[in-house]
Amino acid sequence: MFVLFEEDGAFKAGTVLADNDATLQVETTHGKRVKLKRANVLLDFREPGPADLLARAEAGAEDLDLEFLWEVCGDDEFGFAEFAAEYHGHPPSATEAATVLLRLHSAPMWFHRKGKGRFRKAPADILQAALAGLEKKKQQAAAVEHMRGELINGRMPPELAALLPQALYRPDRNRIEIKALEAACVDSGLSAPRLLLKCGALASSYDFHYNRFLFEQFPEGPAFPAFEPAALPAGLPRAEVAAFSIDDASTTEIDDAFSVTPRAEGGWRIGIHIAAPALGFGRGSTLDAIARHRLSTVYMPGNKITMLPDEVVYAFTLAEGRDCPAVSLYLDVTPGLAIVGEESRVEMVPIVTNLRHHDIEPVFNDCTVHEGGPDFPWKRELTVLWDLATVLEAGRGKPAANEDRIDYSFSVDWTRHTADGPGHVSIGRRLRGSPMDKLVAELMIHANMTWGRLLDEAGVPGLYRAQGGGKVRMTTVAAPHEGLGVDCYAWSSSPLRRYVDLVNQWQIISVLHGTEPAFAPRSAELMAALRDFELTYADYAEFQRQMERYWCVRWLRQHGLGPVEATVLRENVVRLEQIPLVFKVPSMPLQMPGSRVRLQVENTDLFDVEVAARFVQILSEPQAPADAEYAG
């Protein structure tokens, strides 16, 4: 005697070894012995053998037409054996009954199970919905396979191209396009960005990084929406000065300029002039909404995304050869460089020239200020400002730190192409703490301190940078900045580039003109702007660091992989000597910080922005202090 039964969702057949009425001892076709309740037996039979029965039933089940079975069965619940008898027109053999059972069981969309060996046909509407879903899945599977094949063969499917940013930066794995991309990545052994670069969807690795930033920070793109033009102020007094700015060659948002005018009684009247876009539009305008949304200009090597539209920047930047609206701070200085008077004004300032670093640094440097040197245009004015800057620095009691630190400048020539795509990068080095650096920094610190105090004394809120206990924070009330050695510090000197400075300029102008401030005390909107600025400004700064690292790796690739020299920062972390690239060298033995080593660059990755290098040799160890040998 043989039986057919169901166990763990599968149909099995076996030989009855013992029949105890309520239970059976059965040996399956695999030799396993099981104890089986009589109620779980679906079919008793004597022939064919158990293994033969299952083989014949599985083969025969494929020949039964599901649609026909569904049509001929009734609407009521039924058992498989009785339906097999009706289907065949005679008492079914064990094989015929098992064949019907397996076919019914294999089609849950067509036949719903109602118990062991019992079924009921699916209602027509439910069946049609299920069949439509099945057909949709088949079509989706075919589409996935087609797109996968296209990607493997280096062609970009248009369906995937339509949602490229989402596919790269925020993939929805329920979409068939993403399933196709992931399948193609597995088959090709390439990551998604590398595969899409191969397919031409990305022009270069640069596009991958830049577009990710746009996707996260500028989902609608970097273009400006429609806006009302800024209105140039009328009726402002014209300053009797000859002002000049100091910036690098790429600067278009020229926020600050200076003037040096001799005083009749001796000494000078020093002017610090800050561009005044706050005079061109007010809070609540479309331009304010744009600036409030962006919060800052975004900087990166070879590119930038400005906070304000180019038209507005051009209208208010302190460009040479024209009178520009500005908020000015005048310092009356004696011949001994003592400040005996201060005045803030809103006025039109004639900008005579825009000095550029690359033109001025060769002639105005440490040698100039300490040893004189040859004459050049603006030498007298720059020297006076430098002398005043040294006095201001001493007055703060906080001499500039990191004056021996190297600053790096990145320049990208987009007209040149390399194997890695458009853009040929050059990285320049300059020592921080040059006379120009100190000159500009000290005068900006003094202006930001003075105007912060002006707001505080007038009871008008502003946005301040404060530092205490080593922690820097922003606040809407005046507080000391211990790092700078000032009693308050309100960012006010870059209103074309930072929303915080623009807000403070609105507030400063309201104090100078005696009008209602744009933001009242305890303003919730002012606090919200502060919070948003801190978060966004940090994100922008992190992106700038990432892109500088990216272009460092590009620079390495331009110069060919090979030996490089580096300085050990800590453990196995080094910084290259020619460019500001920091990375780990796992193969390097433990070295003292400050040691110089030679490495062999073996591989670089422009998507992960990583460098793999091998330790070659020690070049030098850090020198001990001169008196170390006498230390006891």
C-alpha positions as CSV (number, residue, x, y, z in Angstrom):
1,M,0.0,0.0,0.0
2,F,1.2,3.5,-0.9
3,V,0.0,6.9,0.1
4,L,0.3,10.5,-1.2
5,F,0.5,13.2,1.4
6,E,1.6,16.8,1.9
7,E,4.5,17.8,4.2
8,D,6.0,21.3,4.6
9,G,4.1,22.6,1.6
10,A,5.4,19.8,-0.7
11,F,3.6,16.6,-2.0
12,K,5.3,13.4,-1.1
13,A,4.6,9.7,-1.6
14,G,5.7,6.7,0.4
15,T,5.2,3.1,1.3
16,V,3.0,2.2,4.3
17,L,5.0,0.1,6.8
18,A,2.4,0.0,9.6
19,D,-1.2,1.0,9.7
20,N,-2.5,1.9,13.2
21,D,-5.8,3.2,12.0
22,A,-5.3,6.8,13.2
23,T,-1.6,6.9,12.3
24,L,0.6,5.4,9.7
25,Q,4.3,4.6,9.6
26,V,5.5,5.6,6.1
27,E,8.8,5.3,4.3
28,T,9.3,8.0,1.7
29,T,10.9,7.7,-1.7
30,H,14.1,9.0,0.0
31,G,14.2,6.4,2.6
32,K,13.0,8.6,5.4
33,R,10.5,7.1,7.9
34,V,7.8,9.4,9.1
35,K,4.8,9.1,11.4
36,L,1.7,10.3,9.5
37,K,-1.8,11.0,10.7
38,R,-4.5,9.3,8.7
39,A,-6.2,12.6,8.2
40,N,-3.2,14.0,6.3
41,V,-3.3,11.3,3.7
42,L,-4.6,12.7,0.4
43,L,-4.6,9.5,-1.7
44,D,-4.2,5.7,-1.1
45,F,-3.0,3.7,-4.1
46,R,-1.4,0.4,-5.0
47,E,0.2,1.3,-8.3
48,P,2.4,2.7,-9.7
49,G,5.2,3.0,-7.2
50,P,5.5,6.2,-5.1
51,A,8.5,7.7,-7.1
52,D,6.9,6.7,-10.4
53,L,3.6,8.3,-9.3
54,L,5.1,11.7,-8.6
55,A,7.2,11.7,-11.7
56,R,4.2,10.9,-13.9
57,A,1.9,13.4,-12.1
58,E,4.5,16.2,-12.5
59,A,4.9,15.5,-16.2
60,G,1.2,15.2,-16.8
61,A,0.3,18.3,-14.9
62,E,2.0,20.6,-17.4
63,D,-0.4,19.3,-20.1
64,L,-3.6,20.3,-18.3
65,D,-5.1,23.6,-19.6
66,L,-5.6,25.9,-16.6
67,E,-8.2,28.0,-18.3
68,F,-10.2,24.9,-19.3
69,L,-10.0,23.5,-15.8
70,W,-11.2,26.9,-14.4
71,E,-14.1,27.0,-16.8
72,V,-15.4,23.4,-16.2
73,C,-15.2,23.4,-12.4
74,G,-18.2,24.6,-10.5
75,D,-18.3,27.7,-8.3
76,D,-18.5,25.6,-5.1
77,E,-15.6,24.2,-3.1
78,F,-14.5,20.8,-4.3
79,G,-12.0,18.0,-3.6
80,F,-9.3,17.2,-6.2
81,A,-10.3,13.5,-6.5
82,E,-14.0,14.2,-7.2
83,F,-13.0,16.9,-9.7
84,A,-10.5,14.4,-11.4
85,A,-13.4,11.9,-11.8
86,E,-15.6,14.6,-13.4
87,Y,-12.8,15.8,-15.6
88,H,-11.9,12.3,-16.9
89,G,-15.4,10.9,-16.9
90,H,-14.5,7.8,-14.9
91,P,-13.0,7.0,-11.5
92,P,-9.5,8.3,-11.8
93,S,-6.4,6.3,-11.5
94,A,-3.9,7.3,-8.8
95,T,-1.8,9.0,-11.5
96,E,-4.8,10.9,-12.9
97,A,-5.9,12.1,-9.5
98,A,-2.4,13.1,-8.5
99,T,-1.9,14.9,-11.8
100,V,-5.1,17.1,-11.2
101,L,-4.0,17.7,-7.6
102,L,-0.5,19.0,-8.7
103,R,-2.0,21.2,-11.4
104,L,-4.6,22.8,-9.1
105,H,-2.0,23.3,-6.4
106,S,0.5,25.0,-8.8
107,A,-2.0,27.7,-9.9
108,P,-3.0,29.7,-6.8
109,M,-4.2,32.6,-8.9
110,W,-6.7,30.3,-10.6
111,F,-7.7,28.1,-7.7
112,H,-7.8,29.1,-4.0
113,R,-6.9,26.4,-1.5
114,K,-9.6,25.7,1.1
115,G,-8.0,22.8,3.0
116,K,-6.0,19.7,2.4
117,G,-6.8,18.6,-1.2
118,R,-9.7,21.0,-1.5
119,F,-10.0,24.1,-3.8
120,R,-12.4,26.7,-5.1
121,K,-12.1,28.6,-8.3
122,A,-11.0,32.2,-8.1
123,P,-13.7,34.8,-8.8
124,A,-13.4,36.2,-12.4
125,D,-12.6,39.7,-11.3
126,I,-9.9,38.6,-8.9
127,L,-8.5,36.2,-11.5
128,Q,-8.3,38.9,-14.2
129,A,-6.5,41.3,-11.8
130,A,-4.0,38.6,-10.9
131,L,-3.4,37.7,-14.6
132,A,-2.9,41.4,-15.4
133,G,-0.4,41.7,-12.6
134,L,1.4,38.6,-13.8
135,E,1.6,40.0,-17.4
136,K,2.9,43.3,-16.0
137,K,5.6,41.4,-14.1
138,K,6.6,39.6,-17.3
139,Q,6.8,42.8,-19.2
140,Q,8.8,44.4,-16.5
141,A,11.2,41.5,-16.4
142,A,11.7,41.7,-20.1
143,A,12.3,45.5,-19.8
144,V,14.8,44.9,-17.1
145,E,16.6,42.3,-19.2
146,H,16.6,44.7,-22.2
147,M,18.0,47.6,-20.2
148,R,20.6,45.4,-18.5
149,G,21.8,44.2,-21.9
150,E,22.0,47.7,-23.2
151,L,24.1,48.9,-20.2
152,I,26.4,45.9,-20.5
153,N,27.0,46.7,-24.1
154,G,27.9,50.4,-23.3
155,R,24.6,52.0,-24.4
156,M,22.4,54.1,-22.1
157,P,18.7,53.2,-22.1
158,P,16.6,56.3,-22.5
159,E,14.3,55.1,-19.7
160,L,17.3,55.2,-17.3
161,A,18.7,58.5,-18.7
162,A,15.4,60.2,-17.8
163,L,16.1,59.7,-14.1
164,L,19.8,59.7,-14.0
165,P,20.4,61.8,-10.8
166,Q,17.9,59.7,-8.8
167,A,19.6,56.5,-10.1
168,L,23.0,57.7,-8.9
169,Y,22.3,59.5,-5.7
170,R,18.9,58.3,-4.3
171,P,18.0,55.1,-6.1
172,D,14.5,53.7,-5.7
173,R,15.0,50.0,-5.8
174,N,11.4,49.3,-6.6
175,R,11.8,50.9,-10.0
176,I,12.7,48.6,-12.9
177,E,15.3,51.0,-14.2
178,I,17.2,50.7,-10.9
179,K,16.9,46.9,-10.9
180,A,18.3,46.9,-14.4
181,L,21.2,49.1,-13.4
182,E,22.0,47.0,-10.3
183,A,21.9,43.8,-12.4
184,A,24.2,45.3,-15.0
185,C,26.6,46.5,-12.2
186,V,26.7,42.9,-10.9
187,D,27.3,41.4,-14.3
188,S,29.9,44.0,-15.3
189,G,31.7,44.2,-12.0
190,L,31.5,48.0,-12.2
191,S,29.9,50.4,-9.7
192,A,27.0,52.5,-11.0
193,P,28.9,55.7,-11.7
194,R,31.7,53.8,-13.5
195,L,29.2,51.9,-15.6
196,L,27.3,55.1,-16.5
197,L,30.6,56.8,-17.4
198,K,31.3,53.9,-19.7
199,C,27.8,54.3,-21.3
200,G,28.4,58.1,-21.8
201,A,25.7,59.1,-19.3
202,L,28.4,60.9,-17.3
203,A,30.9,63.2,-19.2
204,S,33.5,62.7,-16.5
205,S,34.0,61.8,-12.9
206,Y,33.8,65.6,-12.1
207,D,30.1,65.5,-13.3
208,F,29.4,62.8,-10.8
209,H,30.6,64.8,-7.8
210,Y,29.3,68.2,-9.0
211,N,25.9,66.8,-9.9
212,R,25.5,65.0,-6.6
213,F,26.0,68.4,-4.8
214,L,23.4,70.0,-7.1
215,F,21.0,67.1,-6.4
216,E,21.4,67.5,-2.7
217,Q,21.6,71.3,-2.4
218,F,20.1,72.6,-5.6
219,P,17.5,70.1,-6.8
220,E,15.9,72.6,-9.2
221,G,19.3,73.4,-10.6
222,P,21.8,76.3,-10.1
223,A,19.9,78.7,-12.4
224,F,18.1,81.6,-10.7
225,P,14.3,82.0,-10.8
226,A,12.7,85.1,-12.1
227,F,13.3,88.1,-9.9
228,E,12.7,91.8,-9.7
229,P,15.8,93.9,-10.6
230,A,17.7,95.5,-7.8
231,A,17.2,99.3,-7.6
232,L,20.3,101.4,-7.4
233,P,20.0,103.9,-4.6
234,A,19.6,107.6,-5.5
235,G,20.7,110.7,-3.6
236,L,23.6,109.2,-1.7
237,P,26.5,111.6,-1.0
238,R,29.7,110.9,-3.0
239,A,32.8,110.2,-0.9
240,E,35.9,112.3,-1.6
241,V,38.2,109.3,-1.7
242,A,40.2,107.2,-4.2
243,A,39.3,103.7,-3.2
244,F,40.9,100.4,-4.3
245,S,40.2,96.8,-3.6
246,I,42.6,93.8,-3.1
247,D,41.5,90.4,-4.4
248,D,42.7,87.4,-6.4
249,A,42.2,87.4,-10.2
250,S,39.1,85.2,-10.2
251,T,37.1,87.4,-7.7
252,T,33.9,88.9,-9.2
253,E,32.1,89.6,-6.0
254,I,34.3,92.4,-4.8
255,D,32.9,93.2,-1.3
256,D,35.5,95.4,0.2
257,A,37.8,98.3,-0.7
258,F,40.0,100.7,1.1
259,S,41.0,104.4,0.9
260,V,43.8,106.4,2.5
261,T,43.3,110.1,2.6
262,P,45.8,112.5,4.3
263,R,44.3,114.7,7.1
264,A,45.0,118.4,7.3
265,E,46.1,118.1,10.9
266,G,48.4,115.2,10.1
267,G,47.8,111.5,9.9
268,W,45.2,109.8,7.7
269,R,41.5,109.1,7.3
270,I,41.3,105.4,6.6
271,G,38.2,104.2,4.7
272,I,36.9,100.6,4.8
273,H,34.2,100.4,2.2
274,I,31.8,97.5,1.9
275,A,29.6,96.9,-1.1
276,A,25.9,97.6,-0.2
277,P,23.5,95.3,-2.0
278,A,21.2,95.8,1.0
279,L,20.4,99.2,-0.5
280,G,19.1,97.6,-3.7
281,F,16.5,95.3,-2.3
282,G,14.9,94.7,1.0
283,R,13.6,91.9,3.2
284,G,10.7,90.0,1.7
285,S,11.7,90.8,-1.9
286,T,12.3,88.0,-4.5
287,L,16.0,88.7,-4.3
288,D,15.9,88.3,-0.5
289,A,14.1,85.0,-1.0
290,I,16.9,83.9,-3.4
291,A,19.6,84.9,-1.0
292,R,17.8,83.4,1.9
293,H,17.5,80.1,0.1
294,R,21.1,79.9,-1.0
295,L,22.6,81.6,2.1
296,S,26.1,81.8,0.6
297,T,28.1,81.6,-2.5
298,V,29.4,78.1,-3.1
299,Y,33.1,77.9,-3.9
300,M,35.0,75.0,-5.6
301,P,38.1,74.8,-7.8
302,G,37.3,76.1,-11.3
303,N,33.7,77.0,-10.5
304,K,31.3,78.7,-8.1
305,I,27.6,79.1,-7.6
306,T,26.9,82.7,-6.5
307,M,24.4,83.6,-3.8
308,L,23.0,86.5,-5.9
309,P,22.3,86.7,-9.7
310,D,25.1,88.0,-11.9
311,E,23.2,91.1,-12.7
312,V,22.9,92.0,-9.0
313,V,26.5,91.2,-8.3
314,Y,27.6,93.4,-11.2
315,A,25.4,96.2,-10.0
316,F,26.9,96.3,-6.5
317,T,30.4,94.8,-6.8
318,L,33.1,97.4,-6.2
319,A,34.4,97.4,-9.8
320,E,37.0,99.9,-10.8
321,G,36.2,103.0,-12.8
322,R,32.8,103.7,-11.2
323,D,31.0,105.0,-8.2
324,C,29.5,102.2,-6.1
325,P,27.0,102.3,-3.2
326,A,28.8,101.3,0.0
327,V,28.7,101.2,3.7
328,S,31.9,102.9,4.9
329,L,33.7,102.9,8.1
330,Y,36.2,105.8,8.5
331,L,39.1,105.7,11.0
332,D,40.8,109.0,11.8
333,V,44.4,108.0,12.5
334,T,47.2,110.1,13.9
335,P,50.7,110.0,12.5
336,G,51.5,107.7,15.3
337,L,48.7,105.4,14.2
338,A,46.4,106.0,17.1
339,I,42.7,105.9,16.2
340,V,41.2,109.2,17.4
341,G,37.8,109.0,15.7
342,E,35.4,106.7,13.9
343,E,32.5,107.3,11.6
344,S,30.1,105.1,9.6
345,R,28.4,106.3,6.5
346,V,26.2,105.1,3.6
347,E,27.5,106.7,0.4
348,M,28.7,106.4,-3.1
349,V,32.4,105.5,-3.3
350,P,34.6,106.0,-6.3
351,I,36.6,102.8,-7.0
352,V,39.8,103.8,-8.8
353,T,41.3,100.4,-9.2
354,N,41.0,96.7,-8.4
355,L,44.4,95.4,-7.3
356,R,45.0,91.7,-7.9
357,H,47.2,89.5,-5.7
358,H,49.3,88.2,-8.6
359,D,50.3,91.8,-9.5
360,I,50.8,93.2,-6.0
361,E,52.5,90.4,-4.1
362,P,55.7,90.5,-6.1
363,V,56.2,94.2,-5.1
364,F,54.3,94.4,-1.8
365,N,55.7,91.7,0.5
366,D,57.8,91.2,3.6
367,C,60.8,92.7,1.9
368,T,58.8,95.8,1.0
369,V,57.4,96.5,4.5
370,H,60.7,95.8,6.3
371,E,63.3,97.1,3.8
372,G,61.5,99.6,1.6
373,G,62.1,98.4,-1.9
374,P,61.3,100.2,-5.2
375,D,58.3,102.4,-5.7
376,F,55.1,101.2,-7.3
377,P,51.5,102.5,-7.6
378,W,49.6,102.4,-4.3
379,K,52.8,101.6,-2.3
380,R,52.2,104.5,0.1
381,E,48.6,103.6,0.8
382,L,49.3,99.9,1.2
383,T,52.2,100.7,3.6
384,V,50.0,102.9,5.7
385,L,47.3,100.2,5.9
386,W,50.0,97.6,6.7
387,D,51.3,99.7,9.6
388,L,47.8,100.2,10.9
389,A,47.1,96.5,10.6
390,T,50.1,95.7,12.8
391,V,48.8,98.2,15.4
392,L,45.3,96.7,15.3
393,E,46.7,93.2,15.6
394,A,48.7,94.2,18.7
395,G,45.7,95.9,20.2
396,R,43.7,92.6,20.0
397,G,46.5,90.8,21.8
398,K,46.0,88.0,19.3
399,P,48.9,87.8,16.9
400,A,48.1,85.9,13.7
401,A,48.5,82.2,14.0
402,N,49.7,79.7,11.4
403,E,51.8,82.4,9.6
404,D,54.1,79.6,8.3
405,R,51.2,77.6,6.9
406,I,51.0,77.1,3.2
407,D,47.8,78.2,1.3
408,Y,47.0,76.5,-2.0
409,S,45.2,78.0,-4.9
410,F,43.4,75.9,-7.5
411,S,43.0,77.0,-11.1
412,V,41.2,74.9,-13.7
413,D,41.6,75.5,-17.4
414,W,38.3,74.2,-18.8
415,T,39.5,74.6,-22.4
416,R,42.0,71.8,-21.9
417,H,41.1,68.1,-21.9
418,T,42.8,65.3,-20.2
419,A,42.2,61.5,-20.1
420,D,39.9,62.1,-17.2
421,G,37.7,64.6,-19.0
422,P,37.5,68.4,-19.4
423,G,39.7,70.5,-17.1
424,H,43.4,70.8,-16.5
425,V,44.2,71.8,-12.9
426,S,47.1,73.9,-11.6
427,I,47.8,74.1,-7.9
428,G,49.7,77.1,-6.6
429,R,51.4,77.6,-3.2
430,R,51.7,80.7,-1.2
431,L,52.8,81.3,2.4
432,R,50.0,82.5,4.6
433,G,50.5,85.7,6.6
434,S,51.8,87.9,3.8
435,P,51.5,91.7,4.3
436,M,48.4,91.7,2.1
437,D,46.8,88.9,4.1
438,K,47.3,90.7,7.4
439,L,46.3,94.1,6.0
440,V,42.9,92.8,4.7
441,A,42.2,90.5,7.7
442,E,42.9,93.1,10.4
443,L,40.8,95.8,8.7
444,M,37.9,93.4,8.2
445,I,38.1,92.3,11.8
446,H,38.0,95.9,13.0
447,A,35.0,96.7,10.8
448,N,33.1,93.6,11.9
449,M,33.8,94.4,15.5
450,T,32.9,98.1,15.2
451,W,29.6,97.4,13.4
452,G,28.7,94.6,15.8
453,R,29.2,97.0,18.7
454,L,27.1,99.6,16.8
455,L,24.2,97.2,16.5
456,D,24.5,96.2,20.2
457,E,24.6,99.7,21.5
458,A,21.5,100.6,19.4
459,G,19.6,97.6,20.7
460,V,19.2,96.2,17.2
461,P,19.8,92.5,16.8
462,G,22.4,91.1,14.5
463,L,24.1,87.8,13.7
464,Y,27.4,87.4,15.6
465,R,30.2,85.0,15.7
466,A,31.2,84.2,19.2
467,Q,33.9,81.9,20.7
468,G,34.2,80.8,24.3
469,G,35.9,77.7,25.7
470,G,37.3,76.9,22.3
471,K,33.9,76.5,20.7
472,V,32.7,78.8,17.9
473,R,29.0,79.5,17.6
474,M,26.6,82.0,16.1
475,T,24.3,84.1,18.2
476,T,21.8,87.0,17.8
477,V,23.3,88.9,20.7
478,A,26.8,90.4,21.0
479,A,29.3,88.1,22.8
480,P,33.1,87.9,23.0
481,H,35.1,86.1,20.4
482,E,38.1,84.9,22.4
483,G,40.0,83.6,19.4
484,L,40.1,87.0,17.8
485,G,40.4,88.9,21.1
486,V,37.3,91.2,20.5
487,D,34.3,91.8,22.6
488,C,31.9,91.2,19.7
489,Y,32.2,90.2,16.0
490,A,29.4,90.5,13.5
491,W,30.1,89.3,10.0
492,S,29.4,92.3,7.8
493,S,32.1,92.5,5.2
494,S,30.8,90.1,2.6
495,P,27.2,90.9,1.8
496,L,27.5,89.9,-1.8
497,R,28.6,86.4,-0.7
498,R,27.0,85.6,2.6
499,Y,23.4,86.0,3.8
500,V,24.5,86.7,7.4
501,D,26.5,89.7,6.2
502,L,23.5,90.9,4.1
503,V,21.2,90.7,7.1
504,N,23.7,92.6,9.3
505,Q,24.0,95.2,6.6
506,W,20.3,95.8,6.6
507,Q,20.4,96.2,10.3
508,I,23.5,98.5,10.2
509,I,21.9,100.8,7.6
510,S,18.7,101.0,9.7
511,V,20.8,102.3,12.6
512,L,22.7,104.8,10.4
513,H,19.5,106.0,8.8
514,G,17.3,105.9,11.9
515,T,14.7,103.6,10.3
516,E,13.0,100.4,11.5
517,P,15.3,97.4,11.3
518,A,14.5,94.6,8.9
519,F,14.5,92.2,11.9
520,A,13.1,93.2,15.3
521,P,14.5,92.0,18.6
522,R,13.7,88.3,19.4
523,S,12.8,87.8,15.8
524,A,12.0,84.1,15.1
525,E,12.9,84.6,11.4
526,L,16.4,85.9,12.4
527,M,17.0,82.9,14.5
528,A,15.8,80.6,11.7
529,A,18.2,82.3,9.3
530,L,21.0,81.8,11.8
531,R,20.3,78.0,12.1
532,D,19.9,77.5,8.4
533,F,23.0,79.4,7.6
534,E,25.2,77.4,10.0
535,L,24.0,74.1,8.5
536,T,24.2,75.2,4.9
537,Y,27.5,77.0,5.3
538,A,29.1,73.8,6.8
539,D,27.7,71.7,3.9
540,Y,29.1,74.1,1.3
541,A,32.5,74.1,3.1
542,E,32.6,70.4,3.2
543,F,31.8,70.2,-0.5
544,Q,34.6,72.7,-1.3
545,R,37.0,70.4,0.7
546,Q,35.9,67.4,-1.2
547,M,36.3,69.1,-4.6
548,E,39.8,70.3,-3.7
549,R,40.7,66.7,-2.8
550,Y,39.2,65.6,-6.1
551,W,41.3,68.0,-8.1
552,C,44.4,67.0,-6.1
553,V,43.9,63.5,-7.3
554,R,43.4,64.8,-10.8
555,W,46.6,66.7,-10.5
556,L,48.4,63.5,-9.5
557,R,47.0,61.7,-12.6
558,Q,48.0,64.6,-14.8
559,H,51.6,64.2,-13.6
560,G,51.6,60.5,-13.9
561,L,51.6,57.9,-11.1
562,G,55.1,57.6,-9.6
563,P,57.3,58.5,-6.7
564,V,56.1,61.4,-4.4
565,E,57.4,63.0,-1.3
566,A,55.2,63.5,1.8
567,T,55.2,64.5,5.4
568,V,53.9,62.2,8.1
569,L,51.1,63.8,10.1
570,R,50.3,60.9,12.4
571,E,50.7,57.1,12.4
572,N,50.2,56.1,8.7
573,V,48.6,59.4,7.6
574,V,50.6,61.6,5.3
575,R,50.3,64.8,3.4
576,L,52.0,65.3,0.0
577,E,54.5,68.1,-0.1
578,Q,53.5,69.6,-3.5
579,I,49.7,69.6,-3.0
580,P,47.3,69.5,0.0
581,L,46.4,65.9,-0.3
582,V,46.1,63.8,2.9
583,F,45.7,60.0,2.8
584,K,46.7,56.8,4.6
585,V,49.7,54.5,3.6
586,P,49.0,51.1,5.3
587,S,52.4,49.7,4.3
588,M,54.4,52.5,6.0
589,P,56.2,51.6,9.2
590,L,55.4,53.7,12.3
591,Q,57.1,57.1,11.8
592,M,57.4,60.2,14.0
593,P,55.1,63.0,13.0
594,G,57.0,65.5,10.8
595,S,59.1,62.8,9.1
596,R,59.5,63.1,5.4
597,V,59.0,60.0,3.4
598,R,59.1,58.8,-0.3
599,L,56.1,56.9,-1.6
600,Q,55.2,55.2,-4.8
601,V,51.7,56.1,-6.0
602,E,50.2,52.9,-7.4
603,N,46.6,53.7,-8.0
604,T,44.0,56.5,-7.8
605,D,40.3,56.5,-7.8
606,L,38.3,59.6,-9.0
607,F,34.9,58.4,-7.9
608,D,35.9,57.4,-4.3
609,V,38.6,60.1,-4.4
610,E,41.2,57.9,-2.9
611,V,44.9,57.3,-3.4
612,A,46.8,54.0,-3.0
613,A,50.5,54.4,-2.3
614,R,53.3,52.2,-1.2
615,F,56.0,53.2,1.3
616,V,59.5,53.4,-0.3
617,Q,61.9,55.0,2.2
618,I,62.4,57.6,4.9
619,L,63.9,60.8,3.7
620,S,64.4,62.6,7.0
621,E,63.2,62.6,10.6
622,P,62.0,65.8,12.3
623,Q,64.7,67.8,13.9
624,A,64.8,68.1,17.6
625,P,64.8,71.6,19.2
626,A,68.2,73.2,19.3
627,D,68.4,72.8,23.1
628,A,67.1,69.3,23.3
629,E,70.6,67.8,23.7
630,Y,71.1,69.8,27.0
631,A,67.7,68.7,28.4
632,G,69.0,66.9,31.4
